[in-house]
Amino acid sequence: MLGKQLINLILIKVFRPDKFNPIAYQIVKTVLGEECTEDYTVDFKSAIIACKSKEPILLSSAPGFDPSFKVEQLSK
């Protein structure tokens, strides 16, 4: 099911880029759950401590916001 949704998302990006963001939001909400689309701030340090060393961490942010400086600070 996810594969079909991703193919549809790619087609929408190509043919209807104006519809991409709302549909991508719906797919993220469906796959990762409703709580992943809520607005909240995460303490990176406590999130990394809570994860195992080989678990991937998904970070998302609002358009125009670049949190890479926070990640770099934490890695130091």
Buried (B, 14 or more C-beta within 10 A) or exposed (E): EEEEBEEEBEEBEEEEEEEBEEBBEEBBBEEEEEEEEEEEEEEBEEEBEEEEEEEEEEEEEEEEEEEEEBEEEEEE
